[in-house]
Amino acid sequence: MIQFLLNDRIHRESALPADTTVLQFLRRDAGRCGSKEGCASGDCGACTVVVAEVQGESLRYTAINACLTFISALQGKQLITVEDLKHQGQLHSVQQAMVDNHASQCGFCTPGFVMSVFALQKQQQAAARAPERDDILHALSGNLCRCTGYRPIVDAALQACQQPGNDQFDQRAAFTLQQLQALAPAEDPLLFPASIAELAEVYQANPQARLLAGGTDLALEVTQRHHRLTKLIALSQIAEMKTVELHPEHIAIGAAATLSACLSPLAAEYPDFAALLTRFASQQIRNQGTFGGNIANASPIGDSGPVLLALGASLLLRCGDQQRLLPLDQFYLGYRHTALQPGEFIERIIIPRVPAESARVLKVYKVSKRLDDDISAVCGAFHIEVQDGHVTYARIAFGGMAAVARRAEHCEQLLLGQPWQVSSVERAGQALLQDYQPISDFRASDSYRMQVAINLLRRCLIETTSPETLMRVTQYV
């Protein structure tokens, strides 16, 4: 049985199948049809809802895709839908801003936009600052409108966040916090292990079960392929798998830490990595999706893979009481195929930190058809060190160029010891033809992918030697 708050009312659920999505629960079982199904794949945001959870002595509000969230993820949280915003006959300030700015036409997507702005409004209130335009664009990156421009929606978000008011959620925040803290934990140790040790035990005994972290990819098996997932092991109650720890020589990221939670720590160490994460799918997906899940999926277009390979990351794996540390470049064995053994799971991702006095530079580039909420055609990561004009360190990896994210080893070897200049880069670029044989699909042709990969290596040279040249060029692009 799970327990959560449906707005301000305690809801207990024990009868629904484990693979029931929050959207199915809302529309079919709770009679709340404001959240819409537009794509069932986390691309359109029409199903956006907000969850509030305890963070210290306050509440943290997060926008998620109801279509990709299984009902078990609500354990111990508050679920807020568009139906909950209007209070005592008055529209919420977000809803009123949408009206004032004429920000809705057909209205199908409007509830999703409203909930994304509501979450942003709450986050900005907690941070005690008004949002900038970029904050709003990021918050709305996972919401699509098919019949109007986005300017009035952005204007509405600006108005709602600049004049938030004191709504019913603020007024009963202390009581809501008290209610959530009083909710009993889930009782099923198979579905909800409470520690890594407990997870290791139940997963070793049930290796055929599916591990559920964020579920943003796993849920597609239900919503797109119409499969049934009868046995799930949720990681949501294991706090130690959500931590991000800074050690002197490495960053240790729990496999269940969300991409959003990792953004700030990575930004301080590797700004380009953090910049890539802001383009990883949408805000809703980043709020749910995890590093461990993105790696374990072994997708050739998972954006974290190339960067982690370039940084020399390793994985701490666990099976029962046994642990092993495996370099990431030994983890991917083939398309959607990894070195994980039955009953074994990723416990932590270990990312080396920048060595003291190091001249290493990380450059990351994502090429896709649109800026936000899109999948890479090519993702390239370049970890380069140059001393006295010569390349002394090079780890280069690409996603979208092979069946798995993979290092460009021939390219690396041709760069090492060579002058960091055009002639060396051109020779190394041609070596990419030995490293990869990309495919053609609906995102890009094989020849396009190869040309882009070579061009990204050239861009890395320009950015690290004469960035002013690149600035002049991109002014006219």
C-alpha positions in Angstrom: 0.0 0.0 0.0 1.1 3.5 -0.8 0.0 6.8 0.9 0.1 10.3 -0.5 -1.8 13.6 -0.4 -4.1 14.2 -3.3 -4.1 18.0 -2.9 -5.0 18.2 0.8 -6.6 14.8 1.3 -4.7 11.6 2.4 -5.1 9.0 -0.3 -4.3 5.3 0.3 -3.8 3.0 -2.7 -3.4 -0.8 -2.6 -5.4 -2.1 -5.5 -3.9 -0.6 -8.6 -1.3 -2.5 -10.6 2.3 -1.3 -10.1 2.6 -0.2 -13.7 -0.3 2.2 -13.4 0.8 5.7 -14.4 -0.2 8.8 -12.5 -2.1 10.0 -15.6 -4.1 6.8 -15.8 -4.9 7.1 -12.1 -6.0 10.7 -12.4 -8.2 10.4 -15.5 -9.6 6.9 -14.9 -9.7 6.4 -11.2 -9.7 9.9 -9.6 -12.0 11.6 -12.2 -9.5 14.4 -12.7 -9.3 15.0 -16.4 -7.6 18.4 -16.5 -4.3 16.7 -17.1 -4.3 15.6 -20.8 -2.6 12.8 -22.7 -1.0 14.4 -25.8 1.9 12.1 -26.6 2.3 9.5 -23.7 6.0 9.9 -24.1 7.0 13.0 -22.1 7.4 15.2 -25.2 4.4 17.6 -25.0 3.9 18.4 -21.4 0.1 18.4 -21.6 0.0 15.9 -18.7 2.2 18.0 -16.4 1.4 17.9 -12.7 3.3 19.0 -9.6 4.5 17.0 -6.6 5.5 18.5 -3.3 7.8 16.7 -1.0 9.5 17.3 2.3 12.9 19.0 2.1 14.2 19.8 5.5 11.6 22.0 7.2 9.9 23.1 4.0 8.3 21.8 0.8 9.9 21.4 -2.6 7.6 21.7 -5.6 8.5 19.9 -8.8 6.8 19.6 -12.2 6.7 16.0 -13.6 5.1 14.2 -16.6 2.1 12.3 -15.2 2.2 10.0 -18.3 5.7 8.7 -17.5 5.4 8.5 -13.7 4.2 5.3 -12.0 1.8 5.6 -9.1 4.4 4.3 -6.7 6.5 7.4 -7.2 3.8 9.4 -5.2 4.5 7.6 -1.9 5.0 10.2 0.8 4.4 13.2 -1.5 1.6 15.6 -2.3 0.1 15.5 -5.8 -1.3 18.8 -7.1 -3.2 19.0 -10.4 -4.8 21.9 -12.2 -8.1 21.2 -10.5 -6.6 22.2 -7.2 -5.5 25.7 -8.1 -8.8 27.5 -8.1 -9.7 28.3 -4.5 -13.0 29.7 -3.1 -14.2 30.7 -6.5 -11.1 32.6 -7.4 -8.5 31.7 -10.1 -5.0 31.1 -8.9 -2.6 33.8 -9.8 -1.0 31.6 -12.5 -4.4 30.9 -14.1 -5.3 34.6 -13.9 -2.1 35.6 -15.6 -2.9 33.2 -18.5 -6.2 34.9 -18.9 -4.8 38.4 -18.6 -2.2 37.7 -21.3 -4.5 35.8 -23.7 -2.1 32.9 -23.4 -4.5 30.1 -24.3 -6.3 29.2 -27.6 -7.7 25.7 -27.9 -6.8 25.0 -24.3 -5.6 21.4 -24.6 -2.1 22.2 -23.5 -3.0 25.0 -21.1 -3.3 22.9 -17.9 0.3 21.6 -18.5 1.6 25.1 -19.0 -0.2 26.3 -15.8 1.3 23.5 -13.7 4.8 24.2 -15.0 4.5 27.9 -14.2 3.0 27.0 -10.8 6.0 24.9 -10.0 8.4 27.7 -11.1 6.5 30.2 -9.1 6.9 28.1 -5.9 10.6 27.5 -6.6 11.2 31.2 -7.1 9.3 32.0 -3.9 11.6 29.6 -2.0 14.7 31.2 -3.6 13.3 34.7 -2.8 14.0 36.1 -6.3 12.0 36.9 -9.4 12.7 34.7 -12.4 14.6 35.9 -15.4 13.4 35.1 -18.9 15.8 32.2 -19.2 14.4 30.6 -16.1 11.0 30.7 -17.7 12.2 29.3 -21.0 13.8 26.4 -19.2 10.7 25.8 -17.0 8.5 25.7 -20.1 10.9 23.7 -22.3 8.9 20.5 -21.9 5.5 22.1 -22.8 4.4 22.4 -26.4 1.6 24.6 -27.8 0.4 23.7 -31.2 -1.8 26.6 -32.0 -0.3 29.8 -30.7 3.0 31.6 -30.2 4.8 31.3 -26.9 5.2 35.0 -26.2 1.9 35.5 -24.3 2.6 32.3 -22.3 6.0 33.6 -21.4 4.4 37.0 -20.5 1.9 35.2 -18.3 4.7 33.3 -16.5 6.6 36.5 -15.9 3.4 38.1 -14.4 2.6 35.1 -12.3 6.1 34.9 -10.8 6.6 38.6 -10.3 3.2 38.9 -8.5 2.7 35.4 -6.8 0.6 36.5 -3.9 -0.1 34.3 -0.9 -2.2 31.3 -2.1 -3.9 28.4 -0.3 -0.8 26.3 -0.6 1.3 28.9 1.3 -1.4 29.3 3.9 -1.5 25.6 4.8 2.2 24.8 4.1 2.9 24.0 7.7 -0.1 21.6 7.9 0.8 20.0 4.6 4.4 19.4 5.9 3.0 17.9 9.0 0.7 15.6 7.1 3.5 14.4 4.8 5.8 13.8 7.7 3.1 11.7 9.4 2.5 9.4 6.4 3.6 5.9 7.1 6.4 4.5 4.8 5.4 1.9 2.2 5.1 -1.5 3.7 6.2 -3.8 0.8 9.9 -4.5 1.0 9.9 -6.0 -2.5 8.4 -3.0 -4.1 10.0 -0.4 -1.8 13.4 -1.4 -0.3 14.5 1.2 2.2 18.3 0.8 1.9 20.9 -0.3 -0.5 21.5 -3.4 1.5 17.8 -4.3 1.3 17.7 -3.5 -2.4 20.7 -5.8 -3.0 19.0 -8.6 -1.2 15.6 -8.4 -2.9 17.1 -7.8 -6.3 19.4 -10.8 -6.0 16.4 -12.9 -5.1 14.3 -11.4 -7.9 16.7 -10.7 -10.8 13.8 -10.8 -13.3 12.2 -7.7 -11.6 12.6 -4.3 -13.2 14.3 -1.5 -11.2 12.3 1.7 -11.2 14.2 4.9 -10.6 12.8 7.9 -12.5 11.0 5.6 -14.9 11.0 8.1 -17.7 12.3 5.5 -20.2 10.9 2.4 -18.5 7.4 3.8 -18.6 7.5 4.0 -22.4 7.2 0.2 -22.4 3.8 0.7 -20.9 2.6 3.8 -22.7 4.1 3.2 -26.1 4.6 -0.6 -26.4 1.6 -1.6 -24.2 3.7 -4.1 -22.3 2.8 -5.0 -18.7 5.4 -4.7 -16.0 4.2 -7.0 -13.3 7.2 -6.9 -10.9 8.9 -3.5 -10.1 11.4 -2.6 -7.5 11.2 1.1 -6.7 14.3 3.0 -5.6 12.4 6.1 -4.5 12.7 5.3 -0.7 16.5 4.8 -0.7 17.9 8.1 0.3 21.5 7.0 0.1 21.1 6.4 -3.7 20.1 10.0 -4.3 23.1 11.7 -2.8 25.7 13.7 -4.7 29.0 13.7 -2.7 32.0 15.9 -3.4 35.3 14.1 -2.5 38.8 15.5 -2.9 39.5 13.5 -6.1 36.0 12.6 -7.4 32.3 13.2 -7.4 30.1 10.3 -6.3 26.6 10.4 -7.7 24.0 8.0 -6.4 22.4 6.1 -9.2 18.9 7.4 -8.2 19.9 11.0 -8.1 17.9 13.0 -10.6 19.5 15.0 -13.4 18.1 18.2 -11.9 19.8 17.4 -8.5 23.2 17.0 -10.2 23.0 20.2 -12.2 24.5 22.6 -9.6 27.4 20.3 -8.4 28.5 19.5 -11.9 28.2 23.2 -13.0 30.9 24.1 -10.5 33.3 21.4 -11.7 32.4 21.0 -15.4 30.3 23.9 -16.8 29.9 22.3 -20.2 28.5 19.2 -18.6 25.9 21.2 -16.7 25.1 23.2 -19.9 24.4 19.9 -21.7 22.1 18.8 -18.9 19.9 21.9 -19.3 19.2 20.6 -22.8 18.6 17.0 -21.7 15.0 16.4 -22.7 12.8 18.7 -20.7 12.5 20.1 -17.2 9.9 17.5 -16.3 12.1 14.7 -17.5 15.2 16.1 -15.7 13.2 16.3 -12.5 12.4 12.5 -12.7 15.2 11.0 -14.8 18.3 9.7 -13.1 22.0 9.3 -14.0 21.9 5.6 -13.2 18.9 5.0 -15.4 20.4 7.0 -18.4 23.6 4.9 -18.2 21.9 1.5 -17.6 19.6 2.0 -20.6 22.7 1.8 -22.8 21.1 3.9 -25.5 23.4 5.1 -28.2 21.9 8.6 -27.9 21.9 8.9 -24.1 23.5 12.3 -23.5 25.4 11.5 -20.3 27.3 8.6 -21.8 29.8 10.5 -24.1 30.6 13.0 -21.4 31.2 10.5 -18.7 33.4 8.5 -21.0 35.4 11.6 -21.8 35.8 12.3 -18.1 37.0 8.7 -17.4 34.0 7.9 -15.1 33.6 4.5 -13.4 30.6 2.7 -12.0 30.3 1.2 -8.6 28.2 -2.0 -9.2 26.7 -4.2 -6.5 25.2 -7.7 -6.5 24.2 -9.0 -3.0 27.1 -8.2 -0.7 29.7 -7.9 -3.5 30.8 -4.7 -5.1 33.0 -4.0 -8.1 34.3 -0.8 -9.7 34.1 -0.9 -13.5 35.3 1.8 -15.9 32.4 3.0 -17.9 34.2 2.2 -21.2 34.0 -1.5 -20.2 30.3 -1.3 -19.2 28.8 -0.9 -22.7 28.9 -4.2 -24.6 26.4 -3.5 -27.4 23.1 -1.9 -28.3 21.1 -1.8 -25.0 23.5 -4.5 -23.7 25.7 -3.9 -20.6 28.1 -5.7 -18.3 25.5 -6.0 -15.6 25.1 -9.5 -14.3 21.7 -10.9 -13.1 20.8 -9.2 -9.8 23.5 -6.6 -10.2 22.8 -2.9 -10.2 24.5 0.5 -10.5 25.0 1.9 -7.0 27.1 5.0 -7.8 28.7 6.9 -10.6 32.3 8.0 -9.9 33.4 11.1 -11.8 37.1 12.2 -11.4 37.4 15.9 -10.4 39.7 18.3 -12.2 43.2 17.6 -10.9 45.0 20.5 -9.1 46.9 22.8 -11.5 45.5 20.8 -14.4 45.1 22.5 -17.8 42.5 20.0 -18.9 39.4 21.5 -20.7 36.1 19.8 -21.2 34.0 20.8 -24.2 30.6 19.3 -24.9 28.4 19.8 -27.9 24.9 18.5 -28.7 23.5 18.7 -32.2 19.7 18.1 -32.5 16.9 19.4 -34.6 15.7 21.8 -31.9 17.3 23.4 -28.9 15.1 22.1 -26.2 13.2 18.8 -25.5 15.0 16.9 -28.3 17.2 13.8 -28.7 20.7 14.2 -30.1 21.7 13.3 -33.6 25.3 13.6 -32.4 26.7 14.4 -29.0 30.4 15.0 -28.7 32.6 15.3 -25.6 36.2 16.5 -25.7 38.5 16.3 -22.7 41.8 17.9 -23.8 44.9 19.1 -22.1 47.5 21.2 -24.0 50.9 22.1 -22.6 53.5 24.1 -24.5 51.3 23.9 -27.5 51.1 20.1 -27.6 48.3 17.7 -26.7 49.3 15.8 -23.5 45.9 14.3 -22.7 42.9 13.5 -24.9 39.7 11.5 -24.2 37.1 12.0 -26.8 33.7 10.3 -27.0 30.5 10.5 -29.1 26.9 9.5 -28.8 24.8 8.8 -31.9 27.7 7.5 -33.9 27.6 3.8 -33.0 25.5 1.2 -31.3 26.6 2.6 -27.9 28.3 5.8 -26.7 32.0 5.1 -27.4 35.4 6.7 -27.3 37.2 7.8 -30.4 40.4 5.9 -29.7 42.1 6.3 -33.1 41.4 10.0 -33.0 42.8 10.3 -29.5 46.0 8.5 -30.5 46.6 10.8 -33.5 46.3 13.9 -31.2 48.5 12.8 -28.4 51.9 14.5 -28.5 51.0 16.5 -31.5 50.7 20.3 -31.8 47.2 21.6 -31.0 46.7 23.1 -34.4 44.7 22.8 -37.6 46.9 20.2 -39.3 46.9 17.8 -36.4 43.1 18.2 -35.9 42.5 17.5 -39.6 44.4 14.3 -39.4 42.7 13.3 -36.2 39.3 14.1 -37.7 39.9 11.7 -40.5 40.7 9.0 -38.0 37.0 9.2 -36.9 36.3 7.2 -40.0 38.1 4.3 -38.4 36.4 4.8 -35.0 32.8 4.9 -36.2 30.4 3.6 -38.8 27.3 5.7 -38.1 23.9 4.7 -39.3 21.2 6.7 -41.2 17.9 7.1 -39.5 15.1 9.7 -39.3 17.3 12.0 -37.2 20.3 12.2 -39.5 22.2 10.4 -42.3 25.4 8.5 -41.7 27.4 11.1 -43.8 25.8 14.0 -41.9 26.8 12.4 -38.6 30.3 11.9 -39.6 30.7 15.4 -41.0 29.2 16.9 -37.8 31.6 14.8 -35.7 34.6 16.1 -37.6 33.3 19.7 -37.4 32.9 19.4 -33.7 36.5 18.5 -33.3 37.4 21.6 -35.3 35.1 23.7 -33.2 36.9 22.4 -30.0 40.2 23.6 -31.5 38.8 27.0 -32.3 37.1 27.5 -28.9 40.2 26.6 -27.0 42.7 28.6 -29.1 40.8 31.5 -30.7 37.3 31.8 -29.3 36.9 35.3 -30.7 37.0 33.8 -34.2 34.1 31.6 -33.3 32.2 34.5 -31.9 32.6 36.4 -35.1 31.4 33.5 -37.2 28.3 32.7 -35.0 27.1 36.3 -35.1 25.9 35.6 -38.7 24.6 32.0 -38.2 
